[in-house]
Amino acid sequence: MEKPDDTPAQAETADVKPKMGRMVKTQKQQEEAAEAKASAPKPLPDYPVVATRDAMAALRPSTIKVPIESCEASIYIRTISGREREELMDYAARLQEDDEAVGGEVRATHAVRYLSDADGNRLYTDDQIPEVAALPGTLLEIAYQRGIAHNCLMQVDIDALVGNSDAATSGDSGSD
């Protein structure tokens, strides 16, 4: 009895052996599949969206308690989101271009994003900027200064975050 020649269809399936009516991968195919699975990109976690677990741990949103000694009270300052950070950066750029375009509520604009309860939930919405602007100036100044520092919004902080060590170590903010 003659053995039939391997046809292209037979050659393609030569590594797959049937087992009880279903196709089973050979050891080589299993190894290749395992290697492909191991080298496949891992999905990022839903929140916060960052590239590594180390970065997530380092940048995890936090809330700090800030005592206000003059009135024996405290406020909470929260970590802002990436979207809020971009909004504040755009606001600052508009402010530099035209002071009249953004009004006189700079500290209130920042404070609505920073002021929170102990769990980090915002106390005010963007629509409440005029009401927040009416709060005591000392409170707004503390929220503004501590919020900027906590969220690394000063140029020297930004330089340090992106690794521009020359500017970060020299104290040069890059602005003239």
C-alpha positions in Angstrom: 0.0 0.0 0.0 1.4 3.3 -1.1 1.6 6.3 1.4 0.0 9.4 -0.1 2.2 12.5 -0.6 1.9 15.3 1.9 -0.4 17.9 0.4 -0.2 21.6 1.4 -3.2 21.1 3.7 -1.6 18.1 5.4 1.7 20.0 5.8 -0.1 22.9 7.6 -1.7 20.6 10.1 1.2 18.3 10.5 2.0 19.8 13.9 -1.6 19.4 15.2 -2.5 15.9 16.3 -6.2 14.9 16.8 -7.1 13.7 20.3 -10.5 12.3 20.9 -12.1 14.3 18.1 -10.5 17.7 18.9 -7.3 19.3 17.7 -4.4 19.5 20.2 -1.4 21.8 19.9 2.0 20.3 19.8 4.6 21.1 22.4 6.2 23.6 20.0 2.9 25.4 19.4 2.2 25.5 23.1 5.6 27.1 23.8 5.1 29.6 21.0 1.6 30.5 22.3 3.0 30.9 25.9 5.8 33.1 24.6 3.4 35.3 22.6 1.1 35.6 25.7 4.1 36.5 27.9 5.3 39.2 25.5 1.9 40.6 24.8 1.3 44.1 26.2 -0.5 44.0 29.6 -3.6 46.1 29.9 -3.3 49.2 32.1 -5.4 49.4 35.2 -8.5 51.6 34.9 -7.4 54.1 37.5 -5.1 55.9 37.6 -3.9 55.4 34.0 -0.1 55.3 34.3 2.5 53.0 32.7 3.8 51.1 35.7 2.7 49.9 39.2 5.7 51.8 40.7 4.5 55.1 39.2 1.0 54.4 40.3 2.1 53.9 43.9 4.2 57.1 43.8 1.6 59.2 42.2 -1.5 57.8 43.9 -3.9 60.6 44.7 -3.6 61.9 48.2 -5.2 64.4 50.5 -3.2 66.5 53.0 -4.5 68.2 56.1 -3.3 71.8 56.3 -3.7 73.5 59.7 -4.7 77.2 59.7 -3.2 78.4 62.9 -4.9 81.8 63.0 -8.3 80.2 63.5 -7.4 76.8 64.9 -9.0 75.0 62.0 -7.8 72.8 59.1 -8.5 72.5 55.4 -7.8 69.5 53.1 -5.9 69.9 49.9 -6.3 67.1 47.3 -4.3 65.8 44.4 -5.8 67.1 41.2 -6.5 64.9 38.1 -4.5 65.2 34.9 -7.5 66.9 33.3 -7.7 69.5 36.1 -3.9 70.1 35.8 -4.3 70.8 32.0 -7.1 73.2 32.7 -5.0 75.1 35.2 -2.1 75.2 32.8 -4.3 76.5 30.0 -5.8 79.0 32.5 -2.2 80.2 33.4 -1.3 80.6 29.7 -4.4 82.7 29.1 -3.6 84.8 32.1 -0.2 85.5 30.8 -1.6 86.5 27.4 -4.4 88.7 28.6 -5.1 89.5 32.3 -8.5 90.8 31.5 -9.6 87.6 29.7 -9.6 85.5 32.9 -10.8 87.9 35.5 -9.5 88.5 39.0 -10.3 85.1 40.5 -7.0 83.3 40.1 -6.8 82.0 43.6 -10.4 80.9 43.6 -10.0 79.1 40.3 -7.2 77.1 41.9 -8.9 76.7 45.3 -12.1 75.1 43.8 -9.9 72.3 42.5 -7.7 71.9 45.6 -10.2 72.2 48.5 -11.7 68.9 49.6 -13.0 66.8 52.4 -10.8 64.3 54.2 -11.5 61.7 51.5 -10.4 63.9 48.7 -13.8 64.8 47.3 -14.1 68.3 45.9 -16.0 70.8 48.0 -16.7 73.2 45.2 -17.5 73.0 41.5 -16.1 75.2 38.8 -19.4 77.0 38.7 -18.8 78.1 42.3 -15.7 80.2 41.6 -17.4 83.5 42.3 -18.7 82.2 45.7 -15.2 80.8 46.5 -13.6 84.2 45.5 -15.7 85.8 48.3 -14.1 83.5 51.0 -11.5 85.1 53.3 -8.3 86.0 51.4 -6.1 84.2 53.9 -7.9 81.0 53.3 -7.7 81.3 49.5 -4.0 82.2 49.7 -3.2 79.1 51.9 -5.3 76.9 49.6 -3.6 78.4 46.5 0.0 78.1 47.8 -0.4 74.6 49.4 -2.3 73.3 46.4 0.4 74.4 44.0 3.1 72.8 46.2 1.1 69.6 46.8 0.4 69.1 43.1 3.9 70.1 41.9 2.8 72.9 39.8 5.8 75.2 40.3 8.2 75.2 37.4 11.1 73.7 39.5 8.8 70.8 40.5 7.8 70.2 36.9 11.5 70.2 35.9 12.3 67.7 38.6 9.4 65.5 37.6 10.5 65.3 34.0 14.2 64.8 34.9 15.5 68.2 33.9 18.1 68.1 36.7 20.0 71.2 35.6 17.0 73.5 36.2 15.8 71.5 39.2 19.1 71.7 41.0 20.1 75.2 40.1 16.7 76.6 41.2 16.2 78.1 37.7 12.5 78.1 36.9 13.1 78.6 33.3 11.3 81.9 33.3 12.9 85.3 32.9 
